[in-house]
Structure formats: C-alpha cells, structure tokens
Amino acid sequence: MCAQSEAQEHMTEEAFLQAMEETLQLPHGRVGMRDVLRDLPNWDSMRILDLVFMLEQKNGAAVKLGEAARWHTVADIARLAGVGHE
C-alpha cells in the first residue's frame, strides 16, 4: 500500500506544525521542523500513535507502525505527510 496517494492534498508547513502542536498538546510555536522527537516535552511511545492517527485524519497518509518507529525528527514526519510539496 502506498504511503500517500498522488491525488491527496498536501499540508503546508505551518498547518503541519500547528497539527503537531495540537496533537502533542504543546503551545503554539513550540515545534520546529528540526526538533528531535524524543527532546519534545512529554514525548513517549504513545505519542507515535497519536501522530499516526493525526496524519491519517488530516492528510490521509497511511502509516505503518514500523515506519513510524524510525521517526527521529519532526521533518521525518513532514516528509511522509508531503509537507510543502506541490
């Protein structure tokens, strides 16, 4: 199964970061593309599931948990979501 369909609409970087902050229950402006996930406040393994659900709901991206377990930075997740790509 493809990680995302060619026809789906991509999120802007701003919308993606806002969705990350909402999902992780962090204040606006707290999450940046270069942030290392394990360094974010309140980060734990359950946050991976929260982010998988967020991506599926907001962007239609199908995520395999094995792939999600390899995420290291916010930018890793953004690439999967197609953030900023036309």
FENFENRA-V861931 format. One record per residue. RES is the residue in three letters. NEAR is the number of other ideal C-beta (glycine too) atoms within 10 Angstrom. Layout:
res	near
RES	NEAR
RES	NEAR
This chain:
res	near
MET	5
CYS	7
ALA	14
GLN	17
SER	11
GLU	6
ALA	6
GLN	12
GLU	7
HIS	16
MET	21
THR	10
GLU	14
GLU	10
ALA	14
PHE	24
LEU	21
GLN	16
ALA	20
MET	26
GLU	16
GLU	14
THR	18
LEU	19
GLN	11
LEU	14
PRO	8
HIS	9
GLY	9
ARG	14
VAL	21
GLY	11
MET	17
ARG	7
ASP	16
VAL	13
LEU	18
ARG	11
ASP	8
LEU	17
PRO	10
ASN	9
TRP	14
ASP	9
SER	7
MET	9
ARG	17
ILE	17
LEU	12
ASP	15
LEU	22
VAL	21
PHE	12
MET	20
LEU	24
GLU	12
GLN	11
LYS	16
ASN	21
GLY	14
ALA	21
ALA	15
VAL	22
LYS	11
LEU	9
GLY	7
GLU	13
ALA	16
ALA	9
ARG	8
TRP	19
HIS	10
THR	16
VAL	21
ALA	16
ASP	15
ILE	23
ALA	18
ARG	14
LEU	20
ALA	26
GLY	20
VAL	21
GLY	14
HIS	10
GLU	4
